[in-house]
Amino acid sequence: MPTVTIRLFAGAREAAGVGSTQIDASSVAEALDWAKASFGEGFSAVLAASRVWLNGEPALGESQLSTGDEIAVLPPVSGG
């Protein structure tokens, strides 16, 4: 199974308590399911409003992963 990196930004990082982690997963959906189970309900809520990117491109849940891929979770940014 491929080893991939999940990078978390802003509120996703705060909810998870880490900025990145490496896991073994075969698809984006599998990686995100692992993250929701590992990081809990607060993270799951942030993820629901976030954009997910795979290697710098918008990701689809069924996207297959290869070793070295990077999944980024980008929550909406607020500011003023």
Backbone as CSV, one residue per row, in Angstrom:
resi,resn,N_x,N_y,N_z,CA_x,CA_y,CA_z,C_x,C_y,C_z
1,MET,0.847,-1.174,0.000,0.000,0.000,0.000,0.899,1.247,0.000
2,PRO,0.550,2.255,-0.780,1.381,3.456,-0.866,1.449,4.228,0.459
3,THR,2.605,4.808,0.728,2.773,5.713,1.867,2.667,7.133,1.348
4,VAL,1.731,7.902,1.917,1.470,9.264,1.474,1.527,10.215,2.662
5,THR,1.655,11.494,2.360,1.672,12.522,3.397,0.363,13.287,3.348
6,ILE,-0.229,13.497,4.521,-1.386,14.380,4.649,-0.891,15.649,5.322
7,ARG,-1.061,16.779,4.657,-0.679,18.082,5.214,-1.952,18.828,5.589
8,LEU,-1.948,19.385,6.779,-3.126,20.070,7.308,-2.787,21.531,7.546
9,PHE,-3.682,22.409,7.151,-3.452,23.842,7.256,-4.538,24.501,8.100
10,ALA,-4.179,25.610,8.736,-5.079,26.475,9.498,-5.950,25.675,10.475
11,GLY,-7.271,25.785,10.348,-8.184,25.123,11.271,-8.073,23.612,11.270
12,ALA,-7.702,23.022,10.145,-7.522,21.567,10.095,-6.338,21.153,10.955
13,ARG,-5.276,21.928,10.902,-4.096,21.655,11.726,-4.445,21.811,13.207
14,GLU,-5.184,22.861,13.543,-5.575,23.082,14.932,-6.469,21.956,15.444
15,ALA,-7.420,21.529,14.635,-8.346,20.472,15.055,-7.643,19.131,15.222
16,ALA,-6.663,18.859,14.371,-5.962,17.575,14.412,-4.832,17.565,15.438
17,GLY,-4.275,18.732,15.706,-3.149,18.812,16.622,-1.807,18.500,15.977
18,VAL,-1.789,18.333,14.668,-0.545,18.099,13.922,-0.622,18.837,12.588
19,GLY,0.540,19.153,12.032,0.581,19.821,10.738,0.669,18.858,9.569
20,SER,1.212,17.668,9.835,1.292,16.663,8.779,1.510,15.297,9.401
21,THR,1.203,14.286,8.626,1.416,12.913,9.053,1.564,12.043,7.821
22,GLN,2.239,10.934,7.972,2.357,9.970,6.875,1.540,8.737,7.219
23,ILE,0.804,8.258,6.222,-0.019,7.064,6.413,0.072,6.195,5.164
24,ASP,-0.435,4.981,5.285,-0.570,4.080,4.146,-2.036,4.080,3.723
25,ALA,-2.293,4.427,2.467,-3.662,4.456,1.949,-3.613,4.283,0.439
26,SER,-4.662,3.693,-0.124,-4.677,3.461,-1.566,-5.486,4.501,-2.330
27,SER,-6.343,5.274,-1.632,-7.129,6.307,-2.308,-7.264,7.523,-1.394
28,VAL,-7.630,8.647,-1.979,-7.856,9.855,-1.190,-8.958,9.608,-0.169
29,ALA,-10.043,8.948,-0.577,-11.144,8.675,0.345,-10.673,7.850,1.537
30,GLU,-9.856,6.849,1.286,-9.338,6.019,2.373,-8.465,6.841,3.322
31,ALA,-7.640,7.708,2.782,-6.779,8.557,3.607,-7.614,9.505,4.464
32,LEU,-8.650,10.088,3.877,-9.487,11.013,4.635,-10.328,10.284,5.676
33,ASP,-10.770,9.081,5.375,-11.485,8.274,6.380,-10.570,7.990,7.569
34,TRP,-9.313,7.660,7.285,-8.350,7.426,8.361,-8.191,8.689,9.204
35,ALA,-8.051,9.845,8.539,-7.854,11.106,9.255,-9.066,11.430,10.133
36,LYS,-10.268,11.234,9.616,-11.465,11.510,10.422,-11.515,10.605,11.641
37,ALA,-11.203,9.336,11.467,-11.223,8.395,12.591,-10.119,8.718,13.594
38,SER,-8.983,9.155,13.127,-7.835,9.425,14.000,-7.926,10.758,14.715
39,PHE,-8.445,11.788,14.038,-8.418,13.139,14.590,-9.739,13.579,15.205
40,GLY,-10.813,12.825,15.005,-12.056,13.074,15.717,-13.053,14.001,15.049
41,GLU,-14.112,14.284,15.805,-15.249,15.036,15.277,-14.906,16.473,14.908
42,GLY,-14.051,17.124,15.704,-13.667,18.500,15.383,-12.986,18.582,14.023
43,PHE,-12.092,17.648,13.776,-11.424,17.610,12.475,-12.414,17.300,11.365
44,SER,-13.313,16.349,11.614,-14.303,15.971,10.603,-15.156,17.166,10.201
45,ALA,-15.507,18.005,11.175,-16.308,19.200,10.879,-15.528,20.179,10.011
46,VAL,-14.250,20.369,10.310,-13.413,21.256,9.495,-13.250,20.675,8.095
47,LEU,-13.026,19.371,8.019,-12.835,18.715,6.726,-14.054,18.892,5.826
48,ALA,-15.242,18.849,6.405,-16.472,18.974,5.613,-16.542,20.299,4.858
49,ALA,-15.881,21.338,5.383,-15.912,22.650,4.734,-14.626,22.953,3.966
50,SER,-13.713,21.996,3.924,-12.389,22.226,3.341,-12.288,21.760,1.892
51,ARG,-11.283,22.283,1.234,-10.894,21.783,-0.084,-9.763,20.789,0.122
52,VAL,-9.767,19.750,-0.695,-8.728,18.728,-0.601,-7.991,18.687,-1.932
53,TRP,-6.668,18.726,-1.838,-5.821,18.735,-3.021,-4.893,17.531,-2.986
54,LEU,-4.609,17.001,-4.139,-3.666,15.896,-4.293,-2.548,16.362,-5.213
55,ASN,-1.354,16.465,-4.670,-0.188,16.907,-5.447,-0.443,18.229,-6.173
56,GLY,-1.112,19.167,-5.474,-1.321,20.496,-6.028,-2.506,20.640,-6.957
57,GLU,-3.311,19.611,-7.086,-4.493,19.648,-7.947,-5.718,19.247,-7.123
58,PRO,-6.898,19.778,-7.466,-8.102,19.359,-6.730,-8.244,17.832,-6.761
59,ALA,-8.568,17.260,-5.609,-8.624,15.796,-5.479,-10.055,15.298,-5.518
60,LEU,-10.220,14.117,-6.054,-11.481,13.388,-6.004,-11.290,12.233,-5.042
61,GLY,-12.340,11.857,-4.337,-12.251,10.786,-3.351,-11.733,9.488,-3.920
62,GLU,-12.105,9.200,-5.162,-11.698,7.930,-5.757,-10.290,7.981,-6.353
63,SER,-9.638,9.138,-6.289,-8.277,9.249,-6.827,-7.367,8.233,-6.154
64,GLN,-6.659,7.462,-6.962,-5.739,6.457,-6.445,-4.418,7.122,-6.078
65,LEU,-3.766,6.592,-5.042,-2.538,7.176,-4.533,-1.323,6.344,-4.906
66,SER,-0.184,7.016,-4.972,1.113,6.379,-5.175,2.030,6.831,-4.056
67,THR,3.022,6.015,-3.735,3.975,6.385,-2.693,4.572,7.749,-3.002
68,GLY,4.609,8.600,-1.981,5.158,9.946,-2.124,4.133,11.016,-2.428
69,ASP,2.885,10.618,-2.708,1.842,11.612,-2.966,1.601,12.456,-1.721
70,GLU,1.061,13.667,-1.955,0.758,14.574,-0.858,-0.682,15.051,-0.960
71,ILE,-1.425,14.822,0.106,-2.800,15.291,0.212,-2.778,16.519,1.108
72,ALA,-3.389,17.608,0.660,-3.457,18.833,1.452,-4.914,19.131,1.785
73,VAL,-5.163,19.440,3.060,-6.504,19.814,3.511,-6.457,21.312,3.802
74,LEU,-7.230,22.089,3.003,-7.215,23.551,3.069,-8.587,24.068,3.483
75,PRO,-8.741,24.425,4.750,-10.012,24.991,5.202,-10.245,26.383,4.589
76,PRO,-11.499,26.841,4.607,-11.750,28.205,4.143,-10.979,29.201,5.018
77,VAL,-10.556,30.270,4.407,-9.795,31.289,5.141,-10.704,32.477,5.390
78,SER,-10.719,32.935,6.629,-11.482,34.149,6.929,-10.491,35.230,7.290
79,GLY,-10.904,36.422,7.115,-10.001,37.529,7.436,-10.689,38.849,7.181
80,GLY,-9.964,39.850,7.352,-10.582,41.142,7.123,-9.572,42.234,7.109
